[in-house]
């Protein structure tokens, strides 16, 4: 697939969806760190992980709301945002 193909991004997303663990966060998150949410345990973040976010956030900095704690940034996180943000 040529690099500038309009399908390139979608095909790449499908690849990630098939090869990475998917942690879906669908409820409202009161925690600053979504990995503390009931359906997203820290154990799920030991490998490359695609976080599928389907909620809105009032965090000023989106990465603060969606990222894991700094000490846990040893793996690559891919954020799939499907909600709205005030950012």
HELIX and SHEET records of a PDB file:
HELIX    1   1 UNK A    8  UNK A   19  1                                  12    
HELIX    2   2 UNK A   34  UNK A   36  5                                   3    
HELIX    3   3 UNK A   42  UNK A   45  5                                   4    
HELIX    4   4 UNK A   62  UNK A   66  1                                   5    
HELIX    5   5 UNK A   70  UNK A   72  5                                   3    
SHEET    1   A 3 UNK A  21  UNK A  25  0                                        
SHEET    2   A 3 UNK A  49  UNK A  53  1                                        
SHEET    3   A 3 UNK A  77  UNK A  81  1                                        
END                                                                             
